[in-house]
Amino acid sequence: MKIAKTLGQFIIEKQADFPYAKGELSRLLRDIGIAAKIVNREVNKAGLADILGEAGTINIQGEGQKKLDVYANDQFIAALRSGGECCIVASEENDDIIHIESEVSKDARYIVAIDPLDGSSNIDVNVGIGTIFSIYRRKSTKGRATLEEDVLQRGTEQVAAGYVIYGSSTMLVYTTGKGVNGFTLDPSIGEFCLSHPDMKIPADGIIYSINEGYYVHFPDGVKKYIKYCQVEDEKTRRPYTSRYIGSMVADIHRNLIKGGIFIYPITASAPKGKLRLVYECNPMAFLIEQAGGKASNGYERILDLEVTELHQRSAIFIGSENMVKQAEEMMACFSPQVTKRTFEGLVAIQ
């Protein structure tokens, strides 16, 4: 009988990959795993508890917060605060960064950026949702006040990133820059167990994920790529299949396993893109690259983008390498008028 390897055991085994961390990173990943199990418990019983629906508050993005959004945010912050390995939490649900200044955290080395509940519009209809997290090393001097600049690091500076998907089964998938591994929660023992070792995304796929309801607002390069996906071609296995869940975690998780591309482009009303660079794009880009895929904003590698604002937004094209390259070629050919770095050159899209 094969003995399942738990997340905790796996993290301890891999601790030797990070001798400079002295166990702190391992403990931090453990804390995230614990909070994920607590959130999973509430997600699974949400239909039975008074936890569905609106919380009556608005987050910094101007979006209505669901009750479970707020609960998940509180749980991850509490776990990171008590763990002692994190000095700053930056959450999509909070206007400003949260400084953790307790006695056990004052000299902590790590920054965590988190989207506590991605795809929360799906909560009330029992569709897959998730958590996205990203970990950076602190830049400011230990013993002194932490700074917002500690969070405003390029994606290339991440030391770990991952996501949790709460679906038909609950999985935690993460990378520390040495490949990608997936763990499935075994509810009978309450542990994440290694189920998908050394995950690799296929170089090609037949799935494209984009909200086609906004088609008329997309730049020409995206429109051309969608039409390319829909044209029959036996050699390239087209037409591709359109699959869009409305949860970045769920869409990318599927494409990671099966091969595909997820696109959330700029539009006339969102010329810098809509997804958050710090909480969503950078961690997912780091993970997908580690799995052999590719991630860009249509022109440049996501991980190379300069981070200037806590809630900075970006477009994203992410997934199977060859599919992303094809989309980039069409953006370069049909939408060259868009300013590469910030998209501020976009005035209107016909």
C-alpha positions as CSV (number, residue, x, y, z in Angstrom):
1,M,0.0,0.0,0.0
2,K,1.4,3.4,-1.0
3,I,1.7,5.9,1.8
4,A,0.5,9.4,0.9
5,K,3.0,12.2,1.5
6,T,1.4,15.1,3.3
7,L,2.1,18.8,2.5
8,G,3.9,19.1,5.8
9,Q,6.2,16.2,5.1
10,F,6.9,17.5,1.6
11,I,7.7,21.0,2.8
12,I,10.2,19.6,5.3
13,E,11.8,17.4,2.7
14,K,12.3,20.4,0.4
15,Q,13.5,22.7,3.2
16,A,17.1,22.0,2.1
17,D,16.5,23.8,-1.1
18,F,16.3,27.1,0.9
19,P,19.2,27.0,3.5
20,Y,19.0,30.7,3.9
21,A,15.4,30.5,5.2
22,K,16.2,28.4,8.3
23,G,12.7,26.9,8.2
24,E,10.7,30.2,8.2
25,L,9.5,29.7,4.6
26,S,8.4,26.1,5.4
27,R,6.4,27.3,8.4
28,L,4.9,30.1,6.4
29,L,3.6,27.7,3.8
30,R,2.3,25.5,6.6
31,D,0.3,28.5,8.0
32,I,-1.2,29.1,4.6
33,G,-2.2,25.5,4.3
34,I,-3.9,25.6,7.7
35,A,-5.9,28.7,6.8
36,A,-6.9,27.1,3.5
37,K,-8.3,24.1,5.4
38,I,-10.4,26.4,7.6
39,V,-11.7,28.3,4.6
40,N,-12.4,25.0,2.8
41,R,-14.6,23.9,5.8
42,E,-16.7,27.0,5.5
43,V,-16.9,26.9,1.7
44,N,-18.2,23.3,2.0
45,K,-20.9,24.2,4.4
46,A,-21.7,27.6,3.0
47,G,-25.2,26.5,1.9
48,L,-26.0,25.5,5.5
49,A,-24.6,28.5,7.3
50,D,-25.4,32.2,7.2
51,I,-22.3,32.9,5.2
52,L,-23.6,33.1,1.7
53,G,-24.6,36.4,0.0
54,E,-23.4,40.0,0.4
55,A,-21.5,41.4,3.4
56,G,-22.8,44.9,2.7
57,T,-19.3,46.3,2.3
58,I,-17.2,47.5,-0.7
59,N,-13.5,46.6,-1.1
60,I,-10.8,48.9,-2.5
61,Q,-11.6,47.7,-6.0
62,G,-15.1,49.1,-5.8
63,E,-16.5,45.5,-5.7
64,G,-19.2,44.3,-3.3
65,Q,-17.7,41.9,-0.8
66,K,-19.4,38.6,-0.2
67,K,-19.6,37.3,3.4
68,L,-17.3,34.4,2.5
69,D,-14.8,37.0,1.0
70,V,-14.6,38.7,4.4
71,Y,-14.4,35.4,6.3
72,A,-11.5,34.1,4.1
73,N,-9.6,37.4,4.4
74,D,-9.9,37.3,8.2
75,Q,-8.8,33.7,8.4
76,F,-5.6,34.1,6.3
77,I,-4.6,37.3,8.0
78,A,-5.1,35.6,11.4
79,A,-3.1,32.6,10.4
80,L,-0.2,34.8,9.1
81,R,-0.4,37.1,12.1
82,S,-0.1,34.2,14.6
83,G,2.5,32.3,12.6
84,G,5.3,34.8,13.2
85,E,7.0,34.4,9.8
86,C,5.2,37.3,8.1
87,C,5.7,41.0,8.7
88,I,3.3,42.4,6.0
89,V,0.1,41.1,4.5
90,A,-1.2,42.8,1.4
91,S,-4.7,41.6,0.6
92,E,-7.0,42.5,-2.3
93,E,-9.7,43.0,0.2
94,N,-7.9,45.8,2.2
95,D,-7.2,49.3,1.1
96,D,-3.7,49.4,2.6
97,I,-1.0,46.9,3.6
98,I,-1.3,45.3,7.0
99,H,1.8,45.6,9.2
100,I,2.2,42.7,11.6
101,E,4.1,44.2,14.5
102,S,3.7,41.6,17.2
103,E,6.7,40.5,19.3
104,V,7.0,37.3,17.3
105,S,6.8,39.0,13.9
106,K,8.9,42.1,14.4
107,D,11.9,40.5,12.7
108,A,10.0,38.4,10.2
109,R,11.5,38.0,6.8
110,Y,8.5,37.6,4.6
111,I,5.8,39.5,2.8
112,V,2.6,37.8,1.7
113,A,0.3,39.1,-1.0
114,I,-3.1,37.4,-1.2
115,D,-6.4,37.3,-3.0
116,P,-8.4,35.4,-0.2
117,L,-11.3,34.4,-2.4
118,D,-10.9,34.6,-6.2
119,G,-14.1,34.2,-8.2
120,S,-16.4,35.1,-5.3
121,S,-19.2,35.9,-7.7
122,N,-19.5,32.2,-8.1
123,I,-20.0,31.5,-4.4
124,D,-23.8,31.6,-4.3
125,V,-24.2,29.2,-7.3
126,N,-21.7,26.5,-6.0
127,V,-19.1,27.0,-8.7
128,G,-15.3,26.6,-8.2
129,I,-13.6,29.4,-6.4
130,G,-10.0,29.8,-5.0
131,T,-7.3,31.6,-3.1
132,I,-4.2,33.0,-4.7
133,F,-1.0,33.8,-2.7
134,S,2.4,35.2,-3.3
135,I,5.5,35.4,-1.0
136,Y,8.4,37.8,-1.1
137,R,11.4,38.4,1.1
138,R,11.5,41.6,3.0
139,K,13.7,44.4,1.6
140,S,13.5,46.9,4.5
141,T,15.9,46.6,7.5
142,K,14.8,44.2,10.2
143,G,14.0,45.9,13.5
144,R,12.6,48.9,11.7
145,A,9.2,49.7,10.3
146,T,8.1,47.8,7.2
147,L,7.3,49.8,4.1
148,E,4.9,49.6,1.3
149,E,7.9,49.3,-1.0
150,D,8.5,45.9,0.5
151,V,5.3,44.8,-1.4
152,L,6.1,46.7,-4.6
153,Q,8.5,44.2,-6.0
154,R,8.6,42.7,-9.5
155,G,7.2,39.3,-9.9
156,T,10.7,37.9,-10.5
157,E,11.4,38.6,-6.8
158,Q,8.8,36.1,-5.6
159,V,10.2,33.2,-3.5
160,A,6.9,31.2,-3.6
161,A,3.4,31.4,-5.0
162,G,0.4,29.3,-5.4
163,Y,-3.3,28.8,-5.2
164,V,-6.0,26.8,-3.5
165,I,-9.0,25.6,-5.5
166,Y,-12.2,24.8,-3.6
167,G,-14.0,22.5,-6.1
168,S,-15.2,18.9,-6.3
169,S,-12.0,18.3,-4.3
170,T,-9.8,20.9,-2.7
171,M,-6.3,21.3,-4.0
172,L,-3.3,23.4,-3.0
173,V,-0.8,24.0,-5.8
174,Y,2.4,25.9,-5.2
175,T,5.9,26.6,-6.4
176,T,9.1,27.8,-4.7
177,G,10.9,28.3,-8.0
178,K,11.8,24.6,-8.3
179,G,8.8,23.2,-10.2
180,V,5.1,22.9,-9.3
181,N,3.5,20.4,-7.1
182,G,-0.2,19.8,-6.3
183,F,-1.8,18.5,-3.1
184,T,-5.3,17.3,-2.7
185,L,-7.1,17.6,0.7
186,D,-8.1,14.2,2.1
187,P,-11.1,15.1,4.3
188,S,-10.8,11.7,6.2
189,I,-7.5,12.8,7.8
190,G,-7.7,16.6,7.3
191,E,-4.4,16.7,5.4
192,F,-3.2,17.9,2.0
193,C,-1.6,14.9,0.3
194,L,0.7,15.0,-2.7
195,S,-1.4,14.0,-5.7
196,H,0.1,15.9,-8.6
197,P,4.0,15.9,-8.4
198,D,6.1,18.0,-10.8
199,M,3.1,19.4,-12.7
200,K,3.8,20.5,-16.3
201,I,1.5,22.4,-18.6
202,P,1.3,21.1,-22.2
203,A,3.1,23.3,-24.7
204,D,-0.1,23.3,-26.8
205,G,-3.8,22.9,-25.9
206,I,-7.3,23.1,-27.3
207,I,-9.0,25.3,-24.7
208,Y,-9.2,29.1,-24.7
209,S,-10.7,30.9,-21.7
210,I,-12.0,34.4,-22.1
211,N,-15.2,36.3,-21.3
212,E,-16.5,36.6,-24.9
213,G,-19.4,38.7,-23.7
214,Y,-16.9,41.7,-23.9
215,Y,-15.8,40.8,-27.5
216,V,-16.8,44.1,-29.0
217,H,-14.6,45.9,-26.5
218,F,-11.5,43.9,-27.1
219,P,-8.5,45.2,-29.1
220,D,-8.2,43.8,-32.6
221,G,-5.4,41.5,-31.7
222,V,-7.6,39.6,-29.2
223,K,-10.5,39.5,-31.7
224,K,-8.2,38.1,-34.3
225,Y,-6.9,35.4,-31.9
226,I,-10.5,34.4,-30.9
227,K,-11.3,34.0,-34.6
228,Y,-8.1,32.0,-35.1
229,C,-9.3,29.7,-32.2
230,Q,-12.7,29.2,-33.9
231,V,-11.5,28.4,-37.5
232,E,-11.3,24.7,-38.4
233,D,-7.8,23.3,-39.0
234,E,-7.1,19.6,-38.5
235,K,-3.4,20.1,-38.2
236,T,-3.6,22.4,-35.2
237,R,-6.7,20.6,-33.7
238,R,-8.9,23.6,-34.3
239,P,-11.5,24.8,-33.6
240,Y,-10.5,25.0,-30.0
241,T,-13.0,24.6,-27.2
242,S,-14.2,27.7,-25.3
243,R,-14.3,27.2,-21.6
244,Y,-14.7,30.2,-19.2
245,I,-15.7,29.7,-15.5
246,G,-15.3,33.2,-14.3
247,S,-12.8,32.2,-11.6
248,M,-9.1,32.8,-12.6
249,V,-8.0,29.9,-10.3
250,A,-10.5,27.4,-11.7
251,D,-9.8,28.4,-15.3
252,I,-6.0,28.3,-15.0
253,H,-6.1,25.1,-12.9
254,R,-8.0,23.3,-15.7
255,N,-5.6,24.7,-18.4
256,L,-2.6,23.8,-16.3
257,I,-3.7,20.1,-16.4
258,K,-5.1,19.9,-19.9
259,G,-3.4,22.7,-21.8
260,G,-4.9,25.9,-22.8
261,I,-4.8,29.7,-22.6
262,F,-6.5,32.2,-20.2
263,I,-6.9,35.7,-21.4
264,Y,-8.1,38.8,-19.6
265,P,-7.2,41.6,-21.9
266,I,-7.4,45.4,-21.8
267,T,-10.7,47.0,-22.9
268,A,-11.7,50.5,-23.7
269,S,-13.1,50.9,-20.2
270,A,-10.1,49.2,-18.6
271,P,-7.1,50.4,-20.6
272,K,-4.6,49.0,-18.1
273,G,-6.4,45.7,-17.7
274,K,-8.6,44.6,-14.8
275,L,-6.9,41.8,-12.9
276,R,-4.5,42.8,-10.0
277,L,-0.8,42.5,-10.8
278,V,0.3,41.9,-7.2
279,Y,-2.4,39.5,-6.0
280,E,-3.4,37.6,-9.2
281,C,-1.1,38.1,-12.2
282,N,2.3,37.8,-10.7
283,P,1.7,34.7,-8.5
284,M,-0.1,32.9,-11.4
285,A,2.6,33.9,-13.9
286,F,5.4,32.6,-11.6
287,L,3.6,29.3,-11.1
288,I,2.7,28.8,-14.8
289,E,6.3,29.6,-15.9
290,Q,7.6,27.1,-13.4
291,A,5.2,24.5,-15.0
292,G,6.7,25.3,-18.4
293,G,4.1,27.8,-19.6
294,K,4.2,31.4,-20.4
295,A,2.5,34.6,-19.1
296,S,2.5,38.1,-20.6
297,N,0.3,41.2,-20.8
298,G,0.1,40.7,-24.5
299,Y,3.5,42.4,-25.1
300,E,5.8,41.8,-22.2
301,R,6.5,39.1,-19.6
302,I,4.3,39.6,-16.6
303,L,7.1,39.0,-14.1
304,D,9.2,41.8,-15.6
305,L,6.5,44.5,-15.2
306,E,7.4,47.3,-12.8
307,V,5.1,47.4,-9.7
308,T,4.2,51.0,-8.7
309,E,0.9,50.6,-7.0
310,L,-0.5,48.2,-4.4
311,H,-3.7,47.6,-6.4
312,Q,-2.1,48.0,-9.8
313,R,-4.0,46.3,-12.7
314,S,-2.8,44.4,-15.7
315,A,-3.9,42.5,-18.7
316,I,-2.8,38.9,-18.8
317,F,-2.3,36.1,-21.4
318,I,-1.3,33.0,-19.6
319,G,-1.1,29.3,-20.3
320,S,0.4,26.9,-22.8
321,E,3.6,28.4,-24.3
322,N,2.7,28.1,-27.9
323,M,-0.8,29.4,-27.5
324,V,0.4,32.5,-25.6
325,K,3.1,33.1,-28.3
326,Q,0.4,32.9,-31.0
327,A,-1.8,35.4,-29.1
328,E,1.2,37.8,-28.6
329,E,2.0,37.7,-32.4
330,M,-1.6,38.7,-33.1
331,M,-1.4,41.5,-30.6
332,A,1.8,42.8,-32.1
333,C,0.4,42.6,-35.6
334,F,-3.1,43.9,-35.1
335,S,-2.9,46.1,-32.0
336,P,0.5,47.7,-32.3
337,Q,-0.9,51.1,-31.4
338,V,-1.3,50.1,-27.7
339,T,1.6,51.5,-25.6
340,K,3.6,48.5,-24.5
341,R,4.2,49.0,-20.9
342,T,1.2,50.8,-19.5
343,F,-1.4,50.7,-22.3
344,E,-2.0,54.4,-21.8
345,G,-1.8,54.9,-25.5
346,L,-5.2,53.3,-25.9
347,V,-7.8,55.9,-26.5
348,A,-10.7,53.8,-27.9
349,I,-11.2,50.4,-29.4
350,Q,-13.3,50.0,-32.5
